[in-house]
Amino acid sequence: MTLSTIKPGKHQKIRADLLISGGLILTFNKNKKVLDDGAVAVAGDQIVALDKTSVLTQEIEAREILDASGCLVMPGLINVHTHAAMTCFRGLADDLPHQEWLHEHIFPAEANHVNEETVYWGTMLAVVEMIKSGTTTFCDGYFCEDGAARAVTASRIRAIVAQGVIDFPAPGVPDPRINVKAAEAFVFRWQGKSPHLIPSIFCHSPYTCSPETLTRAKEVCRQHGILFQIHLAETMNEVDEIQKRYGRRPVEHLRALGLLDEETLCHHAVWISEEEIELLAQSGVGISHNPESNMKLASGVAPLPRMLNAGVKVGLGTDGCASNNNLDMFQEMDTAAKLHKVHWGDPTLCSALQVVAMASSGGASALGMGGELGSLESGKKADIITIDLNQPHLTPIYEPCSHLVYSARGADVRDVIIDGRMVMRQRQLLDIDEVEIMGKVREIASRIRG
Amino acid sequence: MTLSTIKPGKHQKIRADLLISGGLILTFNKNKKVLDDGAVAVAGDQIVALDKTSVLTQEIEAREILDASGCLVMPGLINVHTHAAMTCFRGLADDLPHQEWLHEHIFPAEANHVNEETVYWGTMLAVVEMIKSGTTTFCDGYFCEDGAARAVTASRIRAIVAQGVIDFPAPGVPDPRINVKAAEAFVFRWQGKSPHLIPSIFCHSPYTCSPETLTRAKEVCRQHGILFQIHLAETMNEVDEIQKRYGRRPVEHLRALGLLDEETLCHHAVWISEEEIELLAQSGVGISHNPESNMKLASGVAPLPRMLNAGVKVGLGTDGCASNNNLDMFQEMDTAAKLHKVHWGDPTLCSALQVVAMASSGGASALGMGGELGSLESGKKADIITIDLNQPHLTPIYEPCSHLVYSARGADVRDVIIDGRMVMRQRQLLDIDEVEIMGKVREIASRIRG
């Protein structure tokens, strides 16, 4: 039930839990409607009304008022690709050749230190960082993801949390023969456990998972109605390897295995041809674009403008902290907008509006959650952030979207509401002890440092 | 006189004005020395001692102590290319074709709204933004720069402030025949007026200034011992135009005119050949690298790794707010480090250490101020910033430089000292009324909006 359709009697006010009032509201609905001096009413976990503040204060009686004057109000950002627990490895190994980085630093650190406890604390730290920079939903994949699921449940952020599958011994799953079974067991443990946690399965890649592993994992996802995730066409080496092994390019390989549909999310899609872009568009698959990670690892530049033109459902992601090294979606938006302009030689590409849409409604669509998330509309989940505009680097304002992409940063986020619940107010986290979390991750890091 | 060479008697302490204690100190001296639990002593406008906190607290009696425990302490950042007053146009026109952006938006806005008053307030806003993101020195060029010089004097930031020269009617100089004379008059008015303000002349570009204008302006700079600045080889169009007009590429053109020496700073240098890189290295000219602006305007990617290899003196700059759109040097460092990795296909290029060096000691060298600025060493100017490390996105820490480039952002700067004077403490500006400044720029913007 949405209250926007209910007309109150002349003197009767509608009850709501929260009224966010007096803000500059960017709805990111279909028409990208902007409301100056607008208000959003929240009841339970839903947005129930949006209008001018003067109108809503007449119609709504709210238990709590959040004065957002001087603030921009928008949907919470959606980070569609993370390995959240890798905050534990933030800055552990940078500026190295790719193979050395992976085989001499990241893989050994993972083998020695990734367990449910480190994943819990690493994910908690990621959650804190994400909330403090305006992300309200993230889509994760890693090993020992019970730790991540516990962190999401404890912190009340919204997340898709995927158990990783790889045809090698992995943290928590030393026997790769049961990798898909272990992932299915994870799904059984967490499905339906929390309204803001959705389990998923993440097959590492076409070059580390056999066709059998991939199809079995996808089958499990189908049975449970959950998202199947995979890294895809991230590097040129991968394309060469898949072509050598299977005689076809990675996207065609996944298509041939029946993996490309609306319940699949592929990460990166850097090295894809025009034909592959067409395949991605037709299949309805979601794609995560992660420009900072692709830049830092020198993976390449994904053909984002062509994907968007072809109608591919693309969301924005940061990737893990070993290859970024933060989870700030504002920086990611800035980089996405600028990278494609210079790479393709056209300053009109990837406009600010397109990029913010990719980080909100686009991300929701890529996750198959476009009906619930990604815009401020009656009936959608109340995942809402406010941004303090009264700051030197956000002054003056001609075009709010330009500011979000080219001037703002995560630290400008003032308040965060997830699932109708205020989780950060005036930059203070309300339910999470960030000092304890930082302390725990420092302990983990001191063990990693050895 | 530097106190580091003076040995106190057994019970006699050396007096200083300020002792910054207990920090993780990144000196950026020649050996890139790092001091854990270190301290910096400041007397007057100079750094007079650096050592372990336990040592300096024995030796130094300071009028004021700044407890920097939990903070990183480093040289203030140097932004070598700004048009500071263009904060007034922040976000006015983005994502447009270059000619439309310039001729239909920026030039008309400048013609109608740039005067000494708007330049004063626009520069004040830029100064506030820069201090709050850790920049202690900037190198500016624009029109009506008396306004900028007044802002620098009032705010006590350190700056090189250049009056613009162009062979067209310009704000404040409607008759281009007297453009160099007007710039020289500006130099007369401001040279020696303030210890932290150095006047300069900025010829717009080789395609908007005749050879006669360029050589006359450079001659005036030589007479006054000041820096000559110019945009150089920013776009492919410029290279074509200069080749058509003068039968040589832009760098060769400047060299032939006798403009390339250690007192010249060229901005951008995007489209330069191997031979031109060699010319730049041999001449001792300074170069500003402005990756975010070059990306946003789709100008191209400067051959930074090859310039650094060839020994060209390169500093980092943000450019003006019409083409970035903020002045945050932390974001600029992040972008610089990542852009070249992906563009040249090598993740080892532009390491975090190289990039922070470029934003500090490299910038000082490019400005010809390497003897005074850019590192924490006894005898150098006390331009110092502290960064609050006790934050989720900076946790844990393995390598401080990695954090500065890949994880930190301007808002993490806690305290700023310029010329020995504390200008920001715990993110509060001590001498500048930022609310008034934002209000004034909003008034200007409402006139621009019309």
Interface residues (C-beta under 8 A of the other chain):
Chain A: T87 C88 R90 G91 L92 A93 D94 D95 L96 P97 H98 W101 L125 V128 E129 K132 S133 E292 N294 M295 K296 L297 A298 S299 G300 V301 C321 N324 N325 N326 L327 D328 Q331 D334 T335 A337 K338 L339 K341 V342 H343 W344 G345 D346 P347 T348 L349 C350 S351 A352 N390 P392 H393 T395 P396 I397 Y398 E399 S402 H403 Y406 S407 R409 G410 A411 D412 E434 I437 M438 V441 R442 I444 A445 S446 R449
Chain B: T87 C88 R90 G91 L92 D94 D95 L96 P97 H98 W101 L125 V128 E129 K132 S133 E292 N294 M295 K296 L297 A298 S299 G300 V301 C321 N324 N325 N326 L327 D328 Q331 D334 T335 A337 K338 L339 K341 V342 H343 W344 G345 D346 P347 T348 L349 C350 S351 A352 N390 Q391 P392 H393 T395 P396 I397 Y398 E399 S402 H403 Y406 S407 R409 G410 A411 D412 E434 I437 M438 V441 R442 I444 A445 S446 R449
